[in-house]
Amino acid sequence: MALKSNLLSGDKRLEACAVRDPAHILPGSVGTHVARIQIAVAILDGASIDSKEAKSHTYGPSTAGAVLAYKKKRKIINWSYQQQADNIVGKMTIAALDAEMCIKEDSYTRLRWVPRYKYENVGQGAKLRPAQVVSMTGGTSPVVTRSCRLRSGSSFAAWPPELLETLCRSYVTHSPKLTSLPEAFEWGSEVEPADFDDALTKAHAEFVKTVYDRVALIRGLWPFVNLIFNAWKTDNEGFVFSVKDVADRHSMRAFLDASPRFCRDVPLMQFFHEGGERWGSRVLVPTHQCWREVVNGSPGLHICISNSSIFDSSMHVDPHQIIGSKKADGTCDYSVTAIIKHGWDVKKLFKP
């Protein structure tokens, strides 16, 4: 029988799993079908999936443990040859996941926008990647369908697929409550863009690409960016972003701390990137922690991550980064000469 939930239906591996014993999903499997299983057990049981497994869509130990816990809780056992539950997703397990997700998605429909997933080509000539086409309903509101298919001859077609995937996810996920790429929807007016190209143009995606081009030089950093919100261009180019979950927020902070390419800002030097309104709240109780790329006097990344939320983080490229070196405790050793150059960049913003 075909799967019916938005999350699980339409995936060839999972559809096969639902009807054929040889198509069971086993530990060690890798692919988007594994990602859907991970999402399902996380939604239904609150399972915690290891961030590396989630990013690589790998059926590793934490995924196997989550599946086993799911099956034990529901006593999903094939009594014809088993005495206890195992950590494999077979016909009985995928049927149970699908049935529960249908119920869960039905409740979501009454409360908020519901994603439907489809896989299509992102960019002309790009490999098949998990971009989304999303149909969304809001109670009695009309259905809105967004596709990430680019126009023929689009100037965005040559952009890196990894960047387009993030922008696509931000575009199709947008709702009145989750306002990713707000400029594409005219800042709260909720005017639908004509298509993906129109959304990228209105959202000033070229500012995001400037940052991406720098981030891409540091392997493993970009995948932490889940959704992109407003982008800007002042003395620098940058954007506000969210991470997927609290685990990813901790993992990104650990990544930056461990990388020799970044040092940690001291509170005074990240003052203008804090959310508090007064000196005391900004310096003594920081709302964010910032990291700077270890670069002296030339362009470098500045990344600030919220201390309390998966949202409201930002990254930008400073035209003159101010770091001499990274100290043994991980904090920045600032270059006075570069600080003067950086200060001049900022000062230009305040000219009448």
C-alpha positions as YAML, in Angstrom:
chain: A
units: angstrom
residues:
- id: 1
  name: MET
  ca: [0.00, 0.00, 0.00]
- id: 2
  name: ALA
  ca: [1.33, 3.46, -0.92]
- id: 3
  name: LEU
  ca: [2.46, 5.75, 1.88]
- id: 4
  name: LYS
  ca: [0.16, 8.69, 2.57]
- id: 5
  name: SER
  ca: [1.94, 11.17, 4.86]
- id: 6
  name: ASN
  ca: [3.48, 14.30, 3.37]
- id: 7
  name: LEU
  ca: [6.83, 13.51, 4.97]
- id: 8
  name: LEU
  ca: [7.24, 9.88, 3.91]
- id: 9
  name: SER
  ca: [5.25, 9.48, 0.69]
- id: 10
  name: GLY
  ca: [6.87, 9.83, -2.72]
- id: 11
  name: ASP
  ca: [10.30, 8.56, -1.66]
- id: 12
  name: LYS
  ca: [11.15, 5.51, -3.79]
- id: 13
  name: ARG
  ca: [13.19, 3.80, -1.07]
- id: 14
  name: LEU
  ca: [10.49, 4.24, 1.56]
- id: 15
  name: GLU
  ca: [7.68, 3.29, -0.82]
- id: 16
  name: ALA
  ca: [9.58, 0.09, -1.66]
- id: 17
  name: CYS
  ca: [10.17, -0.55, 2.04]
- id: 18
  name: ALA
  ca: [6.41, -0.45, 2.61]
- id: 19
  name: VAL
  ca: [5.73, -3.37, 0.24]
- id: 20
  name: ARG
  ca: [8.91, -5.45, -0.10]
- id: 21
  name: ASP
  ca: [10.88, -7.28, 2.60]
- id: 22
  name: PRO
  ca: [14.22, -7.03, 0.72]
- id: 23
  name: ALA
  ca: [13.81, -3.22, 0.73]
- id: 24
  name: HIS
  ca: [14.10, -2.86, 4.51]
- id: 25
  name: ILE
  ca: [16.10, 0.20, 5.63]
- id: 26
  name: LEU
  ca: [19.12, -1.00, 7.61]
- id: 27
  name: PRO
  ca: [21.75, 0.66, 9.82]
- id: 28
  name: GLY
  ca: [24.50, 2.01, 7.58]
- id: 29
  name: SER
  ca: [22.07, 3.27, 4.94]
- id: 30
  name: VAL
  ca: [22.66, 6.78, 3.61]
- id: 31
  name: GLY
  ca: [20.28, 9.06, 1.74]
- id: 32
  name: THR
  ca: [17.32, 11.39, 1.93]
- id: 33
  name: HIS
  ca: [15.07, 8.44, 2.83]
- id: 34
  name: VAL
  ca: [17.08, 8.14, 6.05]
- id: 35
  name: ALA
  ca: [16.63, 11.87, 6.69]
- id: 36
  name: ARG
  ca: [12.86, 11.42, 6.50]
- id: 37
  name: ILE
  ca: [12.98, 8.58, 9.02]
- id: 38
  name: GLN
  ca: [15.10, 10.76, 11.32]
- id: 39
  name: ILE
  ca: [12.58, 13.60, 11.05]
- id: 40
  name: ALA
  ca: [9.68, 11.23, 11.73]
- id: 41
  name: VAL
  ca: [11.10, 9.73, 14.94]
- id: 42
  name: ALA
  ca: [12.13, 13.20, 16.09]
- id: 43
  name: ILE
  ca: [8.60, 14.54, 15.57]
- id: 44
  name: LEU
  ca: [6.75, 11.53, 16.94]
- id: 45
  name: ASP
  ca: [8.99, 10.55, 19.85]
- id: 46
  name: GLY
  ca: [11.20, 13.61, 20.40]
- id: 47
  name: ALA
  ca: [14.22, 11.50, 19.44]
- id: 48
  name: SER
  ca: [17.63, 13.16, 19.50]
- id: 49
  name: ILE
  ca: [19.64, 12.40, 16.37]
- id: 50
  name: ASP
  ca: [23.39, 12.94, 16.33]
- id: 51
  name: SER
  ca: [24.13, 16.12, 14.34]
- id: 52
  name: LYS
  ca: [26.69, 14.37, 12.11]
- id: 53
  name: GLU
  ca: [24.19, 11.66, 11.23]
- id: 54
  name: ALA
  ca: [21.50, 14.25, 10.54]
- id: 55
  name: LYS
  ca: [23.74, 16.34, 8.29]
- id: 56
  name: SER
  ca: [24.98, 13.33, 6.30]
- id: 57
  name: HIS
  ca: [21.58, 11.55, 6.27]
- id: 58
  name: THR
  ca: [23.26, 8.47, 7.75]
- id: 59
  name: TYR
  ca: [21.50, 5.61, 9.56]
- id: 60
  name: GLY
  ca: [24.07, 5.58, 12.36]
- id: 61
  name: PRO
  ca: [23.94, 4.54, 16.03]
- id: 62
  name: SER
  ca: [21.70, 7.36, 17.25]
- id: 63
  name: THR
  ca: [19.22, 6.82, 14.39]
- id: 64
  name: ALA
  ca: [19.22, 3.08, 15.00]
- id: 65
  name: GLY
  ca: [18.68, 3.69, 18.73]
- id: 66
  name: ALA
  ca: [15.78, 6.06, 18.01]
- id: 67
  name: VAL
  ca: [14.13, 3.50, 15.70]
- id: 68
  name: LEU
  ca: [14.59, 0.75, 18.28]
- id: 69
  name: ALA
  ca: [13.06, 2.92, 21.01]
- id: 70
  name: TYR
  ca: [10.13, 3.78, 18.72]
- id: 71
  name: LYS
  ca: [9.49, 0.09, 17.99]
- id: 72
  name: LYS
  ca: [9.84, -1.01, 21.63]
- id: 73
  name: LYS
  ca: [7.37, 1.64, 22.76]
- id: 74
  name: ARG
  ca: [4.78, 0.39, 20.27]
- id: 75
  name: LYS
  ca: [5.73, -3.31, 20.45]
- id: 76
  name: ILE
  ca: [6.44, -3.51, 16.72]
- id: 77
  name: ILE
  ca: [7.68, -7.10, 16.54]
- id: 78
  name: ASN
  ca: [7.26, -9.72, 13.85]
- id: 79
  name: TRP
  ca: [6.33, -12.59, 16.13]
- id: 80
  name: SER
  ca: [6.73, -15.14, 13.35]
- id: 81
  name: TYR
  ca: [10.50, -15.05, 13.85]
- id: 82
  name: GLN
  ca: [11.28, -12.41, 16.51]
- id: 83
  name: GLN
  ca: [11.04, -12.26, 20.28]
- id: 84
  name: GLN
  ca: [11.92, -8.56, 20.59]
- id: 85
  name: ALA
  ca: [12.05, -5.38, 18.53]
- id: 86
  name: ASP
  ca: [15.04, -4.63, 16.31]
- id: 87
  name: ASN
  ca: [16.47, -1.38, 14.89]
- id: 88
  name: ILE
  ca: [15.47, -1.97, 11.27]
- id: 89
  name: VAL
  ca: [12.75, -0.08, 9.39]
- id: 90
  name: GLY
  ca: [10.65, -2.70, 7.61]
- id: 91
  name: LYS
  ca: [7.07, -2.91, 6.37]
- id: 92
  name: MET
  ca: [5.47, -2.83, 9.84]
- id: 93
  name: THR
  ca: [7.64, 0.06, 11.04]
- id: 94
  name: ILE
  ca: [7.22, 2.29, 7.99]
- id: 95
  name: ALA
  ca: [3.46, 1.67, 8.08]
- id: 96
  name: ALA
  ca: [3.34, 2.74, 11.74]
- id: 97
  name: LEU
  ca: [5.47, 5.83, 11.09]
- id: 98
  name: ASP
  ca: [3.31, 6.78, 8.11]
- id: 99
  name: ALA
  ca: [0.03, 6.37, 9.99]
- id: 100
  name: GLU
  ca: [1.22, 8.47, 12.93]
- id: 101
  name: MET
  ca: [2.66, 11.16, 10.66]
- id: 102
  name: CYS
  ca: [-0.70, 11.42, 8.86]
- id: 103
  name: ILE
  ca: [-2.39, 12.13, 12.19]
- id: 104
  name: LYS
  ca: [0.33, 14.59, 13.19]
- id: 105
  name: GLU
  ca: [0.21, 16.43, 9.85]
- id: 106
  name: ASP
  ca: [-3.57, 16.65, 10.06]
- id: 107
  name: SER
  ca: [-3.23, 18.49, 13.36]
- id: 108
  name: TYR
  ca: [-0.55, 20.73, 11.81]
- id: 109
  name: THR
  ca: [-2.93, 21.69, 9.00]
- id: 110
  name: ARG
  ca: [-5.32, 23.20, 11.54]
- id: 111
  name: LEU
  ca: [-2.53, 25.13, 13.23]
- id: 112
  name: ARG
  ca: [0.09, 26.24, 10.73]
- id: 113
  name: TRP
  ca: [1.65, 25.86, 7.30]
- id: 114
  name: VAL
  ca: [2.35, 22.29, 6.22]
- id: 115
  name: PRO
  ca: [5.27, 21.32, 3.94]
- id: 116
  name: ARG
  ca: [4.97, 18.79, 1.13]
- id: 117
  name: TYR
  ca: [8.29, 17.55, -0.21]
- id: 118
  name: LYS
  ca: [9.26, 16.90, -3.79]
- id: 119
  name: TYR
  ca: [12.70, 16.47, -5.35]
- id: 120
  name: GLU
  ca: [13.60, 18.44, -8.40]
- id: 121
  name: ASN
  ca: [16.56, 19.97, -10.18]
- id: 122
  name: VAL
  ca: [18.03, 23.07, -8.55]
- id: 123
  name: GLY
  ca: [19.71, 25.12, -11.24]
- id: 124
  name: GLN
  ca: [20.19, 24.17, -14.86]
- id: 125
  name: GLY
  ca: [22.73, 21.40, -15.28]
- id: 126
  name: ALA
  ca: [22.98, 20.79, -11.53]
- id: 127
  name: LYS
  ca: [22.76, 17.33, -10.04]
- id: 128
  name: LEU
  ca: [19.46, 16.15, -8.59]
- id: 129
  name: ARG
  ca: [19.34, 17.52, -5.07]
- id: 130
  name: PRO
  ca: [16.70, 17.75, -2.33]
- id: 131
  name: ALA
  ca: [15.12, 21.08, -3.14]
- id: 132
  name: GLN
  ca: [11.55, 21.45, -2.00]
- id: 133
  name: VAL
  ca: [8.26, 22.25, -3.61]
- id: 134
  name: VAL
  ca: [5.94, 23.19, -0.79]
- id: 135
  name: SER
  ca: [2.16, 23.30, -0.71]
- id: 136
  name: MET
  ca: [0.92, 25.21, 2.30]
- id: 137
  name: THR
  ca: [-2.47, 25.68, 3.84]
- id: 138
  name: GLY
  ca: [-3.56, 27.91, 6.66]
- id: 139
  name: GLY
  ca: [-7.00, 26.78, 7.72]
- id: 140
  name: THR
  ca: [-9.37, 28.11, 5.04]
- id: 141
  name: SER
  ca: [-6.60, 30.04, 3.25]
- id: 142
  name: PRO
  ca: [-5.93, 29.10, -0.39]
- id: 143
  name: VAL
  ca: [-3.13, 26.65, -1.10]
- id: 144
  name: VAL
  ca: [0.21, 28.26, -2.02]
- id: 145
  name: THR
  ca: [2.68, 26.22, -4.04]
- id: 146
  name: ARG
  ca: [6.30, 27.34, -4.34]
- id: 147
  name: SER
  ca: [8.80, 25.74, -6.66]
- id: 148
  name: CYS
  ca: [12.55, 26.24, -6.69]
- id: 149
  name: ARG
  ca: [12.82, 25.63, -10.41]
- id: 150
  name: LEU
  ca: [14.80, 28.44, -12.02]
- id: 151
  name: ARG
  ca: [13.80, 30.18, -15.24]
- id: 152
  name: SER
  ca: [15.44, 29.20, -18.50]
- id: 153
  name: GLY
  ca: [18.66, 31.19, -18.79]
- id: 154
  name: SER
  ca: [18.50, 32.33, -15.16]
- id: 155
  name: SER
  ca: [21.57, 34.16, -13.92]
- id: 156
  name: PHE
  ca: [21.28, 32.16, -10.70]
- id: 157
  name: ALA
  ca: [21.66, 28.80, -12.47]
- id: 158
  name: ALA
  ca: [25.45, 28.91, -12.20]
- id: 159
  name: TRP
  ca: [25.41, 29.46, -8.44]
- id: 160
  name: PRO
  ca: [26.66, 26.65, -6.17]
- id: 161
  name: PRO
  ca: [23.91, 24.04, -5.58]
- id: 162
  name: GLU
  ca: [24.65, 24.10, -1.83]
- id: 163
  name: LEU
  ca: [23.82, 27.81, -1.70]
- id: 164
  name: LEU
  ca: [20.73, 27.42, -3.88]
- id: 165
  name: GLU
  ca: [19.46, 24.65, -1.61]
- id: 166
  name: THR
  ca: [19.66, 26.91, 1.44]
- id: 167
  name: LEU
  ca: [17.96, 29.76, -0.40]
- id: 168
  name: CYS
  ca: [15.32, 27.36, -1.70]
- id: 169
  name: ARG
  ca: [14.64, 26.05, 1.80]
- id: 170
  name: SER
  ca: [14.32, 29.62, 3.07]
- id: 171
  name: TYR
  ca: [11.95, 30.53, 0.23]
- id: 172
  name: VAL
  ca: [9.59, 27.57, 0.52]
- id: 173
  name: THR
  ca: [9.57, 27.61, 4.33]
- id: 174
  name: HIS
  ca: [8.49, 31.27, 4.55]
- id: 175
  name: SER
  ca: [5.18, 31.91, 6.28]
- id: 176
  name: PRO
  ca: [3.63, 34.89, 8.08]
- id: 177
  name: LYS
  ca: [5.05, 33.48, 11.32]
- id: 178
  name: LEU
  ca: [8.40, 32.19, 10.03]
- id: 179
  name: THR
  ca: [9.54, 35.12, 7.93]
- id: 180
  name: SER
  ca: [12.62, 33.80, 6.14]
- id: 181
  name: LEU
  ca: [13.68, 35.94, 3.14]
- id: 182
  name: PRO
  ca: [11.28, 38.72, 4.24]
- id: 183
  name: GLU
  ca: [12.23, 41.10, 1.43]
- id: 184
  name: ALA
  ca: [11.07, 38.53, -1.12]
- id: 185
  name: PHE
  ca: [7.59, 38.84, 0.40]
- id: 186
  name: GLU
  ca: [7.72, 42.64, 0.74]
- id: 187
  name: TRP
  ca: [8.44, 42.83, 4.46]
- id: 188
  name: GLY
  ca: [5.25, 41.56, 6.07]
- id: 189
  name: SER
  ca: [2.88, 42.40, 3.23]
- id: 190
  name: GLU
  ca: [3.02, 38.70, 2.26]
- id: 191
  name: VAL
  ca: [2.97, 39.41, -1.45]
- id: 192
  name: GLU
  ca: [4.01, 36.18, -3.18]
- id: 193
  name: PRO
  ca: [7.03, 36.46, -5.51]
- id: 194
  name: ALA
  ca: [6.37, 35.47, -9.11]
- id: 195
  name: ASP
  ca: [8.81, 32.55, -8.85]
- id: 196
  name: PHE
  ca: [12.14, 31.54, -7.32]
- id: 197
  name: ASP
  ca: [14.12, 33.97, -9.50]
- id: 198
  name: ASP
  ca: [11.87, 36.82, -8.41]
- id: 199
  name: ALA
  ca: [12.30, 35.85, -4.76]
- id: 200
  name: LEU
  ca: [16.11, 35.74, -5.04]
- id: 201
  name: THR
  ca: [16.19, 39.14, -6.75]
- id: 202
  name: LYS
  ca: [13.91, 40.83, -4.23]
- id: 203
  name: ALA
  ca: [15.77, 39.24, -1.28]
- id: 204
  name: HIS
  ca: [19.14, 40.57, -2.52]
- id: 205
  name: ALA
  ca: [20.55, 37.06, -2.70]
- id: 206
  name: GLU
  ca: [23.74, 38.47, -4.19]
- id: 207
  name: PHE
  ca: [24.63, 39.79, -0.71]
- id: 208
  name: VAL
  ca: [24.22, 36.26, 0.64]
- id: 209
  name: LYS
  ca: [26.43, 34.87, -2.13]
- id: 210
  name: THR
  ca: [29.24, 37.26, -1.20]
- id: 211
  name: VAL
  ca: [29.26, 35.77, 2.29]
- id: 212
  name: TYR
  ca: [28.82, 32.21, 0.98]
- id: 213
  name: ASP
  ca: [31.87, 32.56, -1.28]
- id: 214
  name: ARG
  ca: [33.95, 33.33, 1.80]
- id: 215
  name: VAL
  ca: [32.33, 30.66, 3.99]
- id: 216
  name: ALA
  ca: [32.81, 28.00, 1.30]
- id: 217
  name: LEU
  ca: [36.58, 28.28, 1.79]
- id: 218
  name: ILE
  ca: [36.11, 26.74, 5.25]
- id: 219
  name: ARG
  ca: [34.90, 23.18, 4.84]
- id: 220
  name: GLY
  ca: [31.98, 22.17, 7.03]
- id: 221
  name: LEU
  ca: [30.83, 25.64, 8.02]
- id: 222
  name: TRP
  ca: [28.00, 26.41, 5.58]
- id: 223
  name: PRO
  ca: [25.82, 23.36, 6.45]
- id: 224
  name: PHE
  ca: [25.06, 24.95, 9.83]
- id: 225
  name: VAL
  ca: [23.05, 27.67, 8.06]
- id: 226
  name: ASN
  ca: [19.44, 26.46, 8.00]
- id: 227
  name: LEU
  ca: [17.26, 29.45, 7.04]
- id: 228
  name: ILE
  ca: [18.27, 32.89, 5.78]
- id: 229
  name: PHE
  ca: [16.36, 35.95, 6.89]
- id: 230
  name: ASN
  ca: [17.14, 39.56, 5.93]
- id: 231
  name: ALA
  ca: [20.31, 40.33, 3.95]
- id: 232
  name: TRP
  ca: [22.09, 43.68, 3.89]
- id: 233
  name: LYS
  ca: [24.87, 45.71, 2.35]
- id: 234
  name: THR
  ca: [26.41, 48.57, 4.35]
- id: 235
  name: ASP
  ca: [30.16, 48.77, 4.89]
- id: 236
  name: ASN
  ca: [29.89, 44.98, 4.65]
- id: 237
  name: GLU
  ca: [27.59, 42.36, 3.18]
- id: 238
  name: GLY
  ca: [25.80, 39.90, 5.44]
- id: 239
  name: PHE
  ca: [22.59, 38.26, 6.58]
- id: 240
  name: VAL
  ca: [20.65, 37.01, 9.58]
- id: 241
  name: PHE
  ca: [20.21, 33.25, 9.80]
- id: 242
  name: SER
  ca: [18.89, 30.41, 11.92]
- id: 243
  name: VAL
  ca: [20.32, 26.99, 12.71]
- id: 244
  name: LYS
  ca: [18.21, 23.85, 12.63]
- id: 245
  name: ASP
  ca: [18.03, 23.14, 16.35]
- id: 246
  name: VAL
  ca: [19.77, 23.67, 19.70]
- id: 247
  name: ALA
  ca: [22.16, 20.79, 19.02]
- id: 248
  name: ASP
  ca: [23.30, 22.48, 15.80]
- id: 249
  name: ARG
  ca: [23.76, 25.78, 17.65]
- id: 250
  name: HIS
  ca: [26.09, 24.07, 20.13]
- id: 251
  name: SER
  ca: [27.86, 22.23, 17.31]
- id: 252
  name: MET
  ca: [28.44, 25.44, 15.34]
- id: 253
  name: ARG
  ca: [29.90, 27.17, 18.39]
- id: 254
  name: ALA
  ca: [32.18, 24.19, 19.02]
- id: 255
  name: PHE
  ca: [33.22, 24.19, 15.34]
- id: 256
  name: LEU
  ca: [34.23, 27.86, 15.48]
- id: 257
  name: ASP
  ca: [36.04, 27.42, 18.80]
- id: 258
  name: ALA
  ca: [38.03, 24.47, 17.46]
- id: 259
  name: SER
  ca: [38.89, 26.03, 14.10]
- id: 260
  name: PRO
  ca: [42.30, 27.75, 13.80]
- id: 261
  name: ARG
  ca: [40.62, 30.06, 11.30]
- id: 262
  name: PHE
  ca: [38.47, 31.76, 13.96]
- id: 263
  name: CYS
  ca: [38.96, 33.44, 17.33]
- id: 264
  name: ARG
  ca: [36.35, 34.43, 19.91]
- id: 265
  name: ASP
  ca: [35.46, 38.10, 20.38]
- id: 266
  name: VAL
  ca: [35.74, 39.60, 23.86]
- id: 267
  name: PRO
  ca: [32.46, 41.29, 24.97]
- id: 268
  name: LEU
  ca: [33.61, 44.86, 24.34]
- id: 269
  name: MET
  ca: [34.64, 44.11, 20.74]
- id: 270
  name: GLN
  ca: [31.26, 42.61, 19.84]
- id: 271
  name: PHE
  ca: [29.29, 45.44, 21.46]
- id: 272
  name: PHE
  ca: [27.43, 46.51, 18.32]
- id: 273
  name: HIS
  ca: [26.28, 42.95, 17.64]
- id: 274
  name: GLU
  ca: [24.49, 42.55, 20.98]
- id: 275
  name: GLY
  ca: [20.74, 42.79, 21.46]
- id: 276
  name: GLY
  ca: [20.71, 44.63, 24.78]
- id: 277
  name: GLU
  ca: [19.87, 48.33, 24.86]
- id: 278
  name: ARG
  ca: [22.43, 49.41, 27.47]
- id: 279
  name: TRP
  ca: [26.15, 48.97, 28.05]
- id: 280
  name: GLY
  ca: [25.57, 46.74, 31.05]
- id: 281
  name: SER
  ca: [23.28, 44.32, 29.25]
- id: 282
  name: ARG
  ca: [25.51, 44.21, 26.19]
- id: 283
  name: VAL
  ca: [28.89, 43.78, 27.87]
- id: 284
  name: LEU
  ca: [28.11, 42.04, 31.17]
- id: 285
  name: VAL
  ca: [25.34, 39.73, 29.95]
- id: 286
  name: PRO
  ca: [25.98, 39.19, 26.22]
- id: 287
  name: THR
  ca: [23.06, 38.10, 24.07]
- id: 288
  name: HIS
  ca: [25.41, 36.68, 21.44]
- id: 289
  name: GLN
  ca: [28.90, 35.27, 21.11]
- id: 290
  name: CYS
  ca: [30.87, 36.41, 18.09]
- id: 291
  name: TRP
  ca: [33.83, 34.91, 16.25]
- id: 292
  name: ARG
  ca: [36.13, 36.65, 13.79]
- id: 293
  name: GLU
  ca: [38.15, 35.12, 11.02]
- id: 294
  name: VAL
  ca: [41.85, 35.35, 11.83]
- id: 295
  name: VAL
  ca: [42.72, 37.91, 9.15]
- id: 296
  name: ASN
  ca: [44.67, 41.13, 9.57]
- id: 297
  name: GLY
  ca: [43.61, 44.16, 7.54]
- id: 298
  name: SER
  ca: [41.86, 42.35, 4.67]
- id: 299
  name: PRO
  ca: [38.33, 40.93, 4.22]
- id: 300
  name: GLY
  ca: [37.28, 38.38, 6.83]
- id: 301
  name: LEU
  ca: [34.18, 36.74, 8.30]
- id: 302
  name: HIS
  ca: [32.46, 37.94, 11.46]
- id: 303
  name: ILE
  ca: [29.91, 35.45, 12.82]
- id: 304
  name: CYS
  ca: [27.64, 36.10, 15.81]
- id: 305
  name: ILE
  ca: [25.52, 33.30, 17.30]
- id: 306
  name: SER
  ca: [22.62, 33.86, 19.68]
- id: 307
  name: ASN
  ca: [23.20, 32.60, 23.21]
- id: 308
  name: SER
  ca: [19.53, 31.72, 23.73]
- id: 309
  name: SER
  ca: [17.83, 30.98, 20.42]
- id: 310
  name: ILE
  ca: [18.25, 29.02, 17.19]
- id: 311
  name: PHE
  ca: [17.23, 32.24, 15.42]
- id: 312
  name: ASP
  ca: [18.75, 35.75, 15.36]
- id: 313
  name: SER
  ca: [22.33, 34.80, 14.48]
- id: 314
  name: SER
  ca: [24.24, 36.65, 11.77]
- id: 315
  name: MET
  ca: [27.32, 36.55, 9.60]
- id: 316
  name: HIS
  ca: [28.98, 39.12, 7.39]
- id: 317
  name: VAL
  ca: [32.27, 39.88, 5.68]
- id: 318
  name: ASP
  ca: [34.16, 42.83, 7.15]
- id: 319
  name: PRO
  ca: [36.23, 44.66, 4.50]
- id: 320
  name: HIS
  ca: [39.10, 45.06, 7.00]
- id: 321
  name: GLN
  ca: [39.20, 42.31, 9.61]
- id: 322
  name: ILE
  ca: [41.09, 43.22, 12.77]
- id: 323
  name: ILE
  ca: [42.80, 40.07, 14.02]
- id: 324
  name: GLY
  ca: [46.52, 39.64, 14.56]
- id: 325
  name: SER
  ca: [46.29, 36.08, 15.88]
- id: 326
  name: LYS
  ca: [44.29, 33.64, 18.00]
- id: 327
  name: LYS
  ca: [45.33, 33.47, 21.66]
- id: 328
  name: ALA
  ca: [45.84, 30.22, 23.54]
- id: 329
  name: ASP
  ca: [42.47, 30.66, 25.33]
- id: 330
  name: GLY
  ca: [40.67, 31.01, 21.98]
- id: 331
  name: THR
  ca: [40.06, 34.76, 22.18]
- id: 332
  name: CYS
  ca: [41.20, 37.26, 19.58]
- id: 333
  name: ASP
  ca: [44.47, 39.16, 19.63]
- id: 334
  name: TYR
  ca: [43.42, 42.40, 17.97]
- id: 335
  name: SER
  ca: [45.58, 44.41, 15.61]
- id: 336
  name: VAL
  ca: [45.55, 48.14, 16.45]
- id: 337
  name: THR
  ca: [46.33, 49.12, 12.86]
- id: 338
  name: ALA
  ca: [43.51, 46.98, 11.51]
- id: 339
  name: ILE
  ca: [41.11, 48.32, 14.16]
- id: 340
  name: ILE
  ca: [41.74, 51.82, 12.85]
- id: 341
  name: LYS
  ca: [40.94, 50.70, 9.28]
- id: 342
  name: HIS
  ca: [37.84, 48.87, 10.47]
- id: 343
  name: GLY
  ca: [36.74, 51.91, 12.46]
- id: 344
  name: TRP
  ca: [37.05, 54.07, 9.36]
- id: 345
  name: ASP
  ca: [34.79, 51.62, 7.48]
- id: 346
  name: VAL
  ca: [32.16, 51.91, 10.19]
- id: 347
  name: LYS
  ca: [32.51, 55.69, 10.48]
- id: 348
  name: LYS
  ca: [31.55, 56.08, 6.81]
- id: 349
  name: LEU
  ca: [28.11, 54.74, 7.69]
- id: 350
  name: PHE
  ca: [27.39, 57.74, 9.88]
- id: 351
  name: LYS
  ca: [28.29, 60.45, 7.37]
- id: 352
  name: PRO
  ca: [25.34, 62.73, 6.57]
...
